[in-house]
Amino acid sequence: MPAPAERKLGPRTAVVTAKPLTAGKFPAGRTPEVLVRRANPQPTAVFDSYWKFAAERQAIFHARAQGKRGPWTNDPVLEDYKFTNAYRAADRVSQFLIRNVIYSGVQDWPSTLLRILLFKIFNKVETWTLIAEALGEITAQSFRIDRIDRVLTDALAKGISIYSGAYIMPSGPREVRQARKHLMHLALLSDIASCDLARQLQAANSMQRGYGLLLGVPSFGPFLAFQFLIDANYSPFLNFSEMEFVMPGPGARDGIRKCFSDLGDYGEADVIRWVADRQEIEFAARGLNFQNLWGRPLQLIDCQNLFCEIDKYARVVHPDVRGFSGRTRIKQRFVPTTSKPIRPWFPPKWGLNEKIAADYAAPGPSRE
């Protein structure tokens, strides 16, 4: 008897090649295919909150974009605490990155990639502003560690925090560590500027291959490598689909654990794809009017980020449901940074900016 064929599981079903049942039943060289159903994830009450949170958080985004005065929600948790937008690219820091870092300055790929990574390593608008105001345009050719170091060292001497608190940037392997963490990161960027990474990323034939290239950079672990690739993919120089690949981060894994009592035959990345594929069904089943991003549905990265946010939201709304981390409090309170209407702008290749301009010019908001 031949060895059983490998079972490859897709999002919902797997195609398994079986041995011929009876000689002469099938054309020569062909064997039958058998569909094998996967056991679906088993949702908890938090999964219901996942969709309600996504719809309400997106409604807040559109209300602010329309210039409506707050409060923008009746949900006390969303009103009191800080959560990211349903769409990652719509967040304040991502918007600054797209407008002021990627699509501003010299438009060659090595320089654009360097600017993206320089911004994202610190992930703080104020740090980028300090560097840009002191040094002007940043290119791969003009990048110098000593000049940026002086700006950042001066900021530290004044008690200014140069790294964002959104995630912790590692100090790197022992062999590359320096007296100050930012010096190691600047040296890392200098190496990237002088190596072949930009060309290799452009030549990558898949998002997963691009992820593997960034994962090979010292101190870029799985979470950062994936996040940085998403940021680089906002540029006009890469064109991966955001529905192609996803890598769950620690917060998303906590959210997934809270949303499902059992993952069935799915891994964590598969669950995110399962959720993305079912978004219209899940919103409709709950009678939720999800105002998407001018026709763009939630992508894998957005569903991944929503799992991070539902992990935090559930700490208050579902305090009895625990994740891996065991955290019980939401740290950041919501404080509006501006009272002006938000005017979002996205990578032109997405084809949204023309729709947004027409929507704002129309007498009544559609937002769909």
C-alpha angles and dihedrals in degrees: 000000000000119000114268115264120254113270110229113192121208127189094288111357138018128223111223122188109224130199116261111277100207129005112255096020094105133039115268113280095017130105129189123261122225122202112223116196120222124227105250124229114270110235127219128204088273090067089062089052090050091067095040090050092049093050095045095044090051091048088055090052092053093045091054091044088055090053095245117162119247152285087077097181143033091216105106093204093052090044095051104036135055118249131167121248121271088248114056094212090057094062119111096247093044090049091052090048093051096045104033105027111027102033096032123076133016109355103217119120101238091051093044092050091048092051091048093051093042090053096042097047088063093026091196126121092208093055092050090048091052091052096043094047092049099042108022122213116014118214135165089251097049098040111126126174096208094056095050091041091058091053094048096042089052090051091050091050088057091053094254116149110228099187126069119240092224091096137353117255109216121234091232132236117327093254093061101037119120137192090267121036093223091058090059091050093048090050088050091052091048089055091049091050091055099041134073098258096112093054092044092052091052090048093050110115095207141028089243090056090050089049090053091054093053091043087061092063111102112259093011102116125186095280097048094040091056095043092048091049090053088052093048089049090062086071124089090244098070126046110185118149114248086221092061105077141000135187115198115227126212094269092049091050089054090050093048091051090053094046096050133043089196130014093209110203093340133104120216094264089048090053091055090052091046089054093046091050092050099044097111091047093048096047092047093047089059096042091244121156102215110195100208127202100285092299098326112120123215111287128212092266090051093050089047091053091046088058088055091051096045087054088061095039091052091056087074104025097039104023092161093063112083131199131200095278097051091219114159105181136064107227105199126065119208116255117169110237094202139014092209120103114268112245105196122204124188138189104297091229089069090066094225104115095073090050091049092050091050091046093053090047092052119094093235127039117244100168091181 
